[in-house]
Amino acid sequence: MAFWAYVLQCSDGRYYTGHTDDLDRRMSEHAHGGHCDFTSRRLPVTLMWSKTLPTRIEALEAEMQIKRWSKAKKEALFRGDWAMVSHYARPPAERPLLSDGTGQH
């Protein structure tokens, strides 16, 4: 059995991170509201990222890790920009300057 960690973008621009054992079913539940108070008040939702994982524990761990990430780091993940994911993994004071002269993006 496979499991997924996933991130949705809600209509207000906020992100919802979760995990499931059936991504299609869970997306349908989010899209129709009623199964999750957070997303049901922010419809429509868009799947921004998902990853298949072999166990529920790994999917839950991925969910919990991503929930702690900044918006900028999540958006780097969506783009597949691993250099920026790594950049945002560092504390702000330790981030190298970017081409615009800041440590921010």
C-alpha positions in Angstrom: 0.0 0.0 0.0 1.3 3.5 -0.8 0.8 6.7 1.1 1.1 10.3 0.1 2.2 13.6 1.7 0.6 16.5 -0.2 0.2 20.3 -0.1 -2.8 22.2 -1.4 -3.1 25.9 -2.2 -6.4 27.3 -1.0 -8.4 30.1 -2.6 -7.0 32.6 -0.1 -3.4 31.7 -1.0 -2.8 29.7 2.2 -1.3 26.2 2.1 -2.8 23.0 3.6 -0.4 20.1 4.2 -1.7 16.6 4.8 -1.1 12.9 4.2 -3.4 10.1 3.0 -3.5 6.5 1.8 -5.7 7.5 -1.2 -4.8 10.8 -2.8 -7.7 10.8 -5.4 -10.3 10.2 -2.7 -8.7 12.8 -0.4 -8.6 15.4 -3.1 -12.3 14.7 -3.9 -13.1 15.2 -0.2 -11.2 18.5 -0.1 -12.8 19.7 -3.3 -16.3 19.0 -2.0 -15.8 20.3 1.5 -17.1 18.9 4.7 -14.2 16.7 5.5 -11.7 19.3 6.6 -12.8 22.6 8.2 -9.7 24.5 7.1 -10.1 23.7 3.3 -13.9 23.7 3.2 -13.8 27.4 4.1 -11.2 28.1 1.4 -12.5 26.5 -1.7 -11.4 25.8 -4.4 -8.1 24.1 -3.6 -5.3 23.2 -5.9 -2.9 20.3 -5.5 0.6 22.0 -5.5 2.8 19.0 -4.6 2.6 15.4 -3.6 5.0 12.6 -2.9 4.4 8.9 -2.7 5.9 7.2 0.4 6.0 3.5 1.4 4.6 3.9 4.9 2.1 6.0 6.7 4.7 7.0 9.3 7.0 8.4 6.5 4.0 10.3 5.0 3.1 11.7 8.4 6.8 12.7 9.0 6.9 14.4 5.6 3.7 16.3 6.4 4.9 17.4 9.8 8.3 18.5 8.4 6.7 20.6 5.6 4.1 22.2 7.9 7.1 23.8 9.7 8.5 25.3 6.5 8.1 28.9 5.5 5.9 29.8 2.6 9.0 30.6 0.5 10.5 27.2 1.2 7.3 25.5 0.2 7.1 27.4 -3.0 10.7 26.4 -3.8 9.6 22.8 -3.3 6.7 23.2 -5.7 9.1 24.6 -8.3 11.5 21.7 -7.7 14.2 24.4 -6.9 16.3 22.3 -4.5 19.0 25.0 -4.3 16.3 27.4 -2.8 14.9 24.6 -0.5 18.4 24.2 0.8 18.8 28.0 1.1 15.7 28.3 3.2 16.7 25.4 5.4 19.4 27.6 6.9 18.6 30.1 9.6 18.2 33.6 8.1 21.4 34.9 9.6 23.4 32.0 7.9 21.9 32.3 4.4 24.2 33.4 1.7 23.3 36.5 -0.2 21.2 36.0 -3.3 21.8 37.8 -6.6 19.6 40.7 -5.5 21.9 41.3 -2.5 19.7 39.9 0.2 19.5 36.7 2.1 15.8 36.6 1.2 14.0 35.6 -2.0 
